[in-house]
């Protein structure tokens, strides 16, 4: 018997237009990191801890002020070189939390839970900065510019959000370097931070030129725009030299302005033009939210008087004491009373 059905055509053996369209619709292969998790996480954590330790040593009692220009370099280099973005963000948060726990440890005797919560909140700005730096690098902006802009923005937000906590700025570690901090009358502490972190960013960019990020597996199978992403390429040498010249010019301009401002008054020749000499007396006493609330008030006053006498020997025009020179509590009997709320009875309204 003959079949009335028409013979079915065989599929073409070679690639046709439909095969090319199907291939275009296929998802791109997942980019696998070229390093194992352990081999990548260990060095990244080490570089992050190194930056946090250097940043913490910048502030008193360490007070190693040159660290302001190099403390963020290991962190910035690791942020740009690490292939796993989630690893960068989580480790930045954990190391940032540890940094604030160490630097704000004086709060622990006063409020343990508040101390941990405040450090937790402030640590969120570290992964925020890391995300901004990685995003900028994908768009061709190196850390010479992304690091100072991002870090200054985070410091500004820390000083503003929830009434603000403007502590532990990079510029605060340079408080004794008078020529460097005179630009504060133009741009505040944020301007000093910008100059210092710009040097950090330039050094990080030169380090990335020497040790560029490792390309992940299957990078050649990504779209051309992603294959040529600046995230996996070294910065052009010409652009690096331009950034170097600009950074040096910014530092020199800040120092020149600082020298100009300091020379406006001859401190040695004109005692009246220099303004008053102020001695600020400050001590460090532990505080607690439970009795006995710290040192005895008489001991506190005695130590402040001793410091005040030492400062007065230098003949200042004004000696400034903190508000804790004489410890006092208002309504101490009310605070220590077990039942502080009065018993309101209906007879009060009769």
C-alpha positions as CSV (number, residue, x, y, z in Angstrom):
1,X,0.0,0.0,0.0
2,X,1.1,3.5,-0.7
3,X,1.2,6.0,2.0
4,X,-0.7,9.3,1.4
5,X,1.6,11.2,3.9
6,X,4.2,13.5,2.4
7,X,7.8,12.5,3.1
8,X,9.3,14.4,6.0
9,X,12.4,16.4,5.2
10,X,15.7,15.7,7.0
11,X,17.2,18.4,9.2
12,X,20.1,20.2,7.6
13,X,23.5,18.9,8.4
14,X,25.2,22.2,8.6
15,X,24.5,25.3,10.8
16,X,21.8,27.4,9.4
17,X,20.1,30.6,10.4
18,X,17.9,28.9,13.0
19,X,20.9,27.2,14.6
20,X,22.7,30.5,14.9
21,X,19.6,32.1,16.5
22,X,19.4,29.2,19.0
23,X,23.0,29.6,19.9
24,X,22.5,33.3,20.4
25,X,19.6,32.6,22.8
26,X,21.7,30.3,25.0
27,X,22.8,31.8,28.3
28,X,26.5,32.7,28.6
29,X,28.5,30.1,30.6
30,X,28.9,31.0,34.2
31,X,32.2,32.6,35.0
32,X,34.1,30.5,37.5
33,X,36.8,32.0,39.6
34,X,40.2,30.8,38.6
35,X,41.2,30.5,42.3
36,X,39.7,28.2,44.8
37,X,37.7,29.7,47.7
38,X,40.4,28.9,50.3
39,X,43.3,30.2,48.2
40,X,41.4,33.5,47.6
41,X,39.8,34.1,50.9
42,X,42.9,33.7,53.1
43,X,45.0,36.4,51.4
44,X,42.1,38.7,51.0
45,X,41.3,38.5,54.7
46,X,45.0,39.1,55.5
47,X,45.2,42.2,53.4
48,X,41.9,43.5,54.9
49,X,43.2,43.0,58.4
50,X,46.5,44.7,57.5
51,X,44.6,47.8,56.4
52,X,42.4,47.8,59.4
53,X,45.4,47.6,61.7
54,X,47.2,50.4,59.9
55,X,44.1,52.6,60.0
56,X,43.7,51.9,63.7
57,X,47.3,52.7,64.5
58,X,46.9,56.0,62.7
59,X,44.9,57.3,65.7
60,X,46.1,57.9,69.3
61,X,47.6,56.3,71.3
62,X,49.5,55.0,68.3
63,X,49.4,58.3,66.3
64,X,51.6,57.2,63.4
65,X,50.4,59.9,61.0
66,X,52.3,58.8,57.8
67,X,49.9,55.7,57.8
68,X,47.2,58.1,56.6
69,X,48.8,57.9,53.1
70,X,49.2,54.1,52.9
71,X,46.7,52.5,55.3
72,X,44.0,51.8,52.7
73,X,46.3,50.5,50.0
74,X,46.1,46.7,50.9
75,X,42.3,46.9,51.2
76,X,41.9,48.8,47.9
77,X,44.1,46.4,46.0
78,X,42.4,43.3,47.4
79,X,39.0,44.8,46.7
80,X,39.9,45.3,43.0
81,X,41.7,42.0,42.5
82,X,39.3,39.6,44.2
83,X,37.0,37.7,41.7
84,X,34.2,36.9,44.2
85,X,32.3,40.1,44.9
86,X,30.4,38.6,47.8
87,X,33.6,37.6,49.5
88,X,34.9,41.2,49.2
89,X,31.7,42.6,50.7
90,X,31.3,40.2,53.6
91,X,35.0,40.3,54.6
92,X,35.0,44.1,54.3
93,X,32.0,44.2,56.7
94,X,33.5,41.7,59.2
95,X,36.9,43.5,59.3
96,X,35.3,46.9,59.5
97,X,33.2,45.6,62.4
98,X,36.3,44.4,64.2
99,X,38.0,47.8,63.5
100,X,35.3,49.8,65.1
101,X,35.0,47.3,68.0
102,X,38.7,47.9,68.8
103,X,38.7,51.7,68.3
104,X,35.5,52.3,70.2
105,X,36.2,49.9,73.0
106,X,35.9,52.7,75.5
107,X,32.2,52.6,75.0
108,X,31.9,49.0,76.3
109,X,31.8,49.8,80.0
110,X,29.0,52.3,79.4
111,X,26.7,50.3,77.1
112,X,27.8,46.9,75.9
113,X,24.9,46.3,73.6
114,X,25.0,49.9,72.2
115,X,28.7,49.6,71.7
116,X,28.3,46.4,69.6
117,X,25.3,47.8,67.7
118,X,27.1,51.1,66.9
119,X,30.2,49.2,65.6
120,X,27.9,47.0,63.5
121,X,26.2,50.0,61.9
122,X,29.5,51.8,61.2
123,X,31.0,48.6,59.6
124,X,28.3,48.7,56.9
125,X,30.1,51.6,55.2
126,X,33.1,49.3,54.4
127,X,31.3,47.0,52.0
128,X,29.4,50.0,50.6
129,X,32.8,51.6,49.8
130,X,34.1,48.3,48.3
131,X,31.0,48.0,46.1
132,X,31.5,51.6,44.8
133,X,35.2,51.0,44.1
134,X,34.6,47.8,42.2
135,X,31.7,49.3,40.2
136,X,33.9,52.3,39.3
137,X,36.7,50.0,38.1
138,X,34.3,48.1,35.8
139,X,33.5,51.5,34.2
140,X,37.2,52.4,33.8
141,X,37.6,54.6,36.9
142,X,40.7,53.6,38.9
143,X,41.1,53.8,42.7
144,X,43.1,57.1,42.3
145,X,39.7,58.8,42.0
146,X,37.2,56.2,43.2
147,X,38.8,55.7,46.6
148,X,38.9,59.3,47.8
149,X,35.5,60.1,46.5
150,X,34.0,57.0,48.0
151,X,35.7,57.2,51.3
152,X,34.9,60.9,51.8
153,X,31.2,60.2,50.9
154,X,31.1,57.4,53.5
155,X,32.6,59.7,56.1
156,X,30.1,62.4,55.3
157,X,27.2,59.9,55.6
158,X,28.6,58.7,59.0
159,X,28.6,62.3,60.2
160,X,25.0,62.8,59.0
161,X,22.9,59.7,59.3
162,X,21.0,59.2,62.6
163,X,22.3,62.5,64.0
164,X,25.8,61.4,62.9
165,X,28.9,59.9,64.5
166,X,31.9,61.9,63.0
167,X,34.6,59.9,64.6
168,X,37.7,58.1,63.3
169,X,38.0,60.0,60.0
170,X,41.3,59.6,58.2
171,X,41.9,63.3,58.5
172,X,41.7,63.0,62.3
173,X,45.0,61.2,62.4
174,X,46.8,64.2,60.9
175,X,45.7,66.7,63.6
176,X,49.3,67.5,64.5
177,X,50.5,68.1,60.9
178,X,49.6,71.8,60.7
179,X,50.6,72.4,57.0
180,X,48.5,69.5,55.8
181,X,45.3,70.4,57.7
182,X,45.1,74.1,56.9
183,X,42.8,73.3,53.9
184,X,40.2,72.5,56.5
185,X,39.1,76.1,56.5
186,X,38.1,75.5,52.8
187,X,36.9,71.9,52.7
188,X,36.7,70.8,56.3
189,X,38.0,67.5,57.5
190,X,36.7,65.9,54.4
191,X,39.2,67.8,52.2
192,X,42.1,66.5,54.3
193,X,40.7,63.0,54.0
194,X,40.4,63.4,50.2
195,X,44.1,64.3,49.9
196,X,45.3,61.5,52.0
197,X,43.0,58.8,50.4
198,X,44.0,60.1,46.9
199,X,47.6,59.1,47.7
200,X,46.3,55.7,48.9
201,X,44.3,55.3,45.6
202,X,47.3,56.2,43.5
203,X,49.6,53.7,45.3
204,X,46.8,51.0,44.9
205,X,46.6,51.7,41.2
206,X,50.3,51.3,40.7
207,X,50.1,48.1,42.6
208,X,47.3,46.9,40.4
209,X,49.5,47.7,37.4
210,X,52.2,45.4,38.8
211,X,49.7,42.7,39.9
212,X,46.6,43.0,37.7
213,X,43.5,40.9,38.6
214,X,43.5,37.3,37.4
215,X,41.0,36.7,34.6
216,X,38.4,34.1,35.5
217,X,37.8,30.9,33.5
218,X,35.6,31.1,30.4
219,X,36.2,34.8,30.2
220,X,36.8,34.4,26.4
221,X,33.2,33.1,26.0
222,X,31.7,36.3,27.5
223,X,30.3,39.1,25.4
224,X,33.0,41.3,23.9
225,X,32.1,44.2,26.2
226,X,32.7,42.0,29.3
227,X,35.8,40.4,27.8
228,X,37.4,43.8,27.6
229,X,36.1,45.1,31.0
230,X,38.7,47.3,32.7
231,X,38.0,45.2,35.9
232,X,40.4,42.5,34.6
233,X,42.9,44.8,32.9
234,X,45.8,46.8,34.1
235,X,45.6,50.5,34.1
236,X,47.2,52.1,31.0
237,X,50.7,53.5,31.9
238,X,49.9,56.9,30.4
239,X,46.8,57.3,32.5
240,X,48.8,56.2,35.6
241,X,51.4,58.9,35.0
242,X,48.7,61.5,34.5
243,X,47.1,60.5,37.8
244,X,50.5,60.6,39.5
245,X,51.1,64.1,38.3
246,X,47.7,65.3,39.4
247,X,48.0,63.6,42.8
248,X,51.4,65.2,43.4
249,X,50.0,68.6,42.4
250,X,47.1,68.2,44.8
251,X,49.4,67.4,47.7
252,X,51.8,70.2,46.8
253,X,48.9,72.7,46.6
254,X,47.6,71.6,50.0
255,X,51.0,72.1,51.6
256,X,51.5,75.4,49.8
257,X,48.2,76.7,51.1
258,X,49.0,75.4,54.5
259,X,52.4,77.2,54.5
260,X,50.7,80.4,53.3
261,X,48.2,80.3,56.1
262,X,50.8,79.6,58.7
263,X,53.0,82.4,57.4
264,X,50.2,85.0,57.6
265,X,51.0,85.5,61.3
266,X,54.6,85.6,62.6
267,X,54.2,83.8,65.9
268,X,57.6,84.7,67.2
269,X,57.7,88.4,66.3
270,X,54.1,89.5,67.0
271,X,52.6,88.1,70.2
272,X,49.4,90.2,69.9
273,X,48.7,89.2,66.3
274,X,49.0,85.5,67.0
275,X,45.8,85.3,69.0
276,X,45.2,83.7,72.4
277,X,47.1,80.6,73.5
278,X,44.7,78.0,74.7
279,X,45.6,75.0,76.8
280,X,43.1,72.1,76.6
281,X,43.2,69.7,79.6
282,X,41.9,66.2,78.9
283,X,42.2,63.0,80.9
284,X,40.9,59.4,80.4
285,X,38.7,58.0,83.1
286,X,36.6,54.8,82.8
287,X,32.9,55.3,82.9
288,X,30.1,52.9,83.8
289,X,26.3,52.9,83.9
290,X,26.2,51.2,87.3
291,X,27.4,52.4,90.7
292,X,30.0,53.6,91.5
293,X,29.9,55.1,87.9
294,X,33.7,55.4,87.7
295,X,36.4,57.1,89.7
296,X,35.6,59.0,92.8
297,X,34.8,62.7,92.0
298,X,37.6,63.9,94.4
299,X,40.2,61.8,92.5
300,X,39.0,63.1,89.2
301,X,39.2,66.7,90.3
302,X,42.7,66.2,91.8
303,X,44.1,64.8,88.5
304,X,42.5,67.5,86.5
305,X,44.0,70.2,88.8
306,X,47.4,68.6,88.4
307,X,47.1,68.7,84.7
308,X,45.8,72.3,84.8
309,X,48.8,73.3,86.9
310,X,51.1,71.7,84.4
311,X,49.4,73.6,81.6
312,X,49.4,76.9,83.5
313,X,53.2,76.6,83.8
314,X,53.4,77.3,80.1
315,X,51.5,80.6,80.6
316,X,48.5,80.1,78.3
317,X,45.8,82.8,78.0
318,X,43.1,80.3,78.7
319,X,42.9,76.8,80.3
320,X,39.9,74.7,79.1
321,X,38.7,71.8,81.2
322,X,36.2,69.2,80.0
323,X,32.7,68.9,81.5
324,X,33.8,65.9,83.5
325,X,36.3,67.8,85.7
326,X,33.8,67.7,88.5
327,X,31.5,64.7,88.4
328,X,27.9,65.2,89.6
329,X,24.5,63.7,89.1
330,X,21.2,65.5,89.2
331,X,18.6,64.0,91.5
332,X,20.8,61.2,92.6
333,X,18.2,60.1,95.1
334,X,15.6,59.8,92.4
335,X,18.0,57.8,90.2
336,X,18.8,55.3,92.9
337,X,15.2,55.0,94.2
338,X,13.7,51.6,93.4
339,X,10.2,52.9,92.6
340,X,10.9,56.0,90.6
341,X,7.4,56.3,89.3
342,X,4.9,57.9,91.8
343,X,1.8,56.0,92.7
344,X,-1.1,57.9,91.0
345,X,-4.3,57.2,92.7
346,X,-7.8,58.5,91.9
347,X,-7.8,60.6,95.1
348,X,-5.3,62.9,93.3
349,X,-8.1,64.1,91.0
350,X,-10.7,64.7,93.7
